[in-house]
């Protein structure tokens, strides 16, 4: 008699004849029995059904029970043998069993995940400038490698999925100092690091001549990214150094100042800092970590596309990346007094003093063209009118409060001779419907002006 039918009849009969807690005991026994049935009794019933279906005349009931028990035992032994050998050298199975159960057994054994050697990346992080940081040569393994994920970007360095370090991971200074030098900390804008604490450091293995084999290779940054344990501990330490009032680690991204995708040092503390997720200029333009992430990706595309040099991108993403992103000029440093000559000059001269900058009179901005309604996944174009030669930037805040990082909004065009500037960007398919706000800010000389306009995302 099939095990399932016998078990069901026993459960139904005893459940009907008991009351109260007795029924709970019967139900518990039924659950345990069902689990045991799936592991053992199922194979008896499969063999019993096959014999009853295809050989009812040649095999009697008693023989049918005996053969079914043998098949069930053989399958259970085969499964146990497969599990025991999964962590050792693979061996071929013993003699085949009945054709009706062979396919099921083979499927179940194949479904169990084999333990494979973890694919690791062993990148040498050396302090010597002559040592290049390149992806290691992977050791062949008999099992197939996992398929690569999406192209990594230098976003949240703490939560990167493949954060396991290589065997040669060495924490501490492993980068070359940034050669461009720092501008006065007095020019620091919200969202920019303290140059005395975070001057930046470069990866000596990434140069203009090696970008095609390093940063321009999809997934390369994952091979040199430090582990989350290292960056989290460093973030807590540096948050104290920065004297942040918000002491929640979730409010900051332990970010590479010179990003890995632009040749920054992976582990040098001079190149890592707790960057706030939320920051903005006085006029409301955002300068948080996600804005910098989008700027990094844009610069990497330009470097790998040959539009700008690696050094130029590293300068723009450095201590004063907000200035570069929004086209804000850095104030000129005060002049250093010239030493007095010991030899008197025959005639006195009058020092030449540069005239103060002339402010631009009545600088204004007006958004003259923007669709009133934009569909998901569609391209949108915005046109603004300002003074000729003004440097302008655009931002879009959607109904959800998210600031768009679309590539088309990351440009900082100069107004043409007619004072016209424009941007074209794509509205993402996952953008929340509702009222969104576009902002255009232009600067010329000492003048700054902005304009906003609402539109609908449908």
Secondary structure, DSSP 8 states (H G I E B T S, - for coil): --HHHHHHHHHHHHHHT--THHHHHHHHHHHHHHHHIIIIIHHHHHHHHHHHHH-TTTS-HHHHHHHHHHHHHHHHHHHHHHHHHTTS------S---HHHHHHHHHHHHHS--------------SSTTS----------SS------S---S--TTS-TT----TT---S--SEE-TT----GGG--TT---TTT---EE-TT--TTTGGGTTTSTTGGGGT---HHHHHHHHHHHHHHHT-S---GGGEEEEESS-GGGTB-SS-GGGEEEEESS-B-TTS-B-SHHHHHHHHHHHHHHHHTTSS-HHHHHHHTSTTHHHHHHT--------------SS--SS-------------TT---EEEE--SEE-TT-EEEEEEE--TT-EEEEEEE-TTS-B---GGGS---B--TT-EEEEEEE--TT---EEEEEEEEEEETTEEEEEEEEEEE-
